[in-house]
Amino acid sequence: MFSIPLGERTVHWTVWLSEDALWRRISTLSQVAVLEGHEREQFERRFREIVRMDDAKKNENGEVAFHGVTFYAWTKRLD
């Protein structure tokens, strides 16, 4: 048994990654990791086109902004 309400927080974050580091991260996602052959090559080619576009958010080192959100909740046990 746990107490109610749950404590909840949402943390928005940004990390700056090189194009290759971002590709390594993206390629671990299940929907990308399962791609093979021509489909994977097409996906990577499109990814690289997108991160090289003028409107891609980059810092002075040429690193791409990678945004994410972490949700977490907690509670405590009833005594």
C-alpha positions as a printed NumPy array, in Angstrom:
array([[  0.   ,   0.   ,   0.   ],
       [  1.222,   3.439,  -0.929],
       [  0.209,   6.986,  -0.136],
       [ -1.721,   9.143,  -2.561],
       [ -1.165,  11.494,  -4.311],
       [  1.964,  10.492,  -6.121],
       [  4.7  ,  13.066,  -6.393],
       [  5.377,  13.864, -10.028],
       [  7.978,  15.85 , -11.946],
       [  8.787,  16.486, -15.57 ],
       [ 12.266,  17.55 , -16.587],
       [ 12.902,  18.961, -20.066],
       [ 16.526,  18.751, -21.146],
       [ 18.808,  19.441, -24.087],
       [ 22.2  ,  17.97 , -24.881],
       [ 24.443,  18.998, -27.734],
       [ 25.764,  16.148, -29.87 ],
       [ 27.871,  15.923, -32.991],
       [ 26.071,  14.626, -36.062],
       [ 27.759,  11.225, -35.672],
       [ 27.026,  11.012, -31.937],
       [ 23.387,  11.885, -32.578],
       [ 23.192,   9.231, -35.301],
       [ 24.621,   6.627, -32.89 ],
       [ 21.92 ,   7.598, -30.362],
       [ 19.073,   7.617, -32.879],
       [ 20.167,   4.276, -34.339],
       [ 19.637,   2.585, -30.946],
       [ 15.908,   3.353, -30.988],
       [ 13.975,   0.168, -31.679],
       [ 12.182,   1.455, -34.776],
       [ 15.554,   2.361, -36.316],
       [ 17.624,  -0.525, -34.941],
       [ 15.429,  -3.064, -36.764],
       [ 15.998,  -1.449, -40.158],
       [ 18.321,  -3.293, -42.499],
       [ 19.888,  -2.834, -45.893],
       [ 18.33 ,  -0.28 , -48.207],
       [ 15.756,   0.911, -45.637],
       [ 18.484,   1.657, -43.1  ],
       [ 20.611,   3.431, -45.704],
       [ 17.628,   5.563, -46.766],
       [ 16.828,   6.435, -43.165],
       [ 20.409,   7.442, -42.378],
       [ 20.678,   9.464, -45.587],
       [ 17.474,  11.369, -44.709],
       [ 18.657,  11.865, -41.107],
       [ 21.912,  13.417, -42.327],
       [ 20.031,  15.672, -44.778],
       [ 17.827,  16.922, -41.952],
       [ 20.631,  17.706, -39.491],
       [ 22.503,  19.608, -42.219],
       [ 19.528,  21.863, -43.045],
       [ 19.85 ,  25.569, -42.317],
       [ 17.092,  25.472, -39.698],
       [ 18.727,  22.683, -37.645],
       [ 19.572,  24.165, -34.252],
       [ 23.356,  24.036, -33.796],
       [ 25.83 ,  25.589, -31.398],
       [ 29.164,  27.284, -32.184],
       [ 30.876,  23.852, -32.312],
       [ 28.437,  22.593, -34.969],
       [ 26.742,  20.225, -32.518],
       [ 23.036,  19.542, -32.941],
       [ 20.509,  20.202, -30.15 ],
       [ 18.948,  16.95 , -28.94 ],
       [ 15.882,  17.564, -26.761],
       [ 14.216,  15.142, -24.399],
       [ 11.803,  14.894, -21.513],
       [ 12.096,  12.743, -18.415],
       [  8.952,  11.974, -16.419],
       [  9.175,  10.519, -12.944],
       [  6.864,   9.857, -10.025],
       [  7.267,   8.769,  -6.435],
       [  5.256,   7.857,  -3.411],
       [  5.888,   6.518,   0.044],
       [  4.774,   3.365,   1.723],
       [  1.943,   3.515,   4.231],
       [  2.989,   2.381,   7.697]])
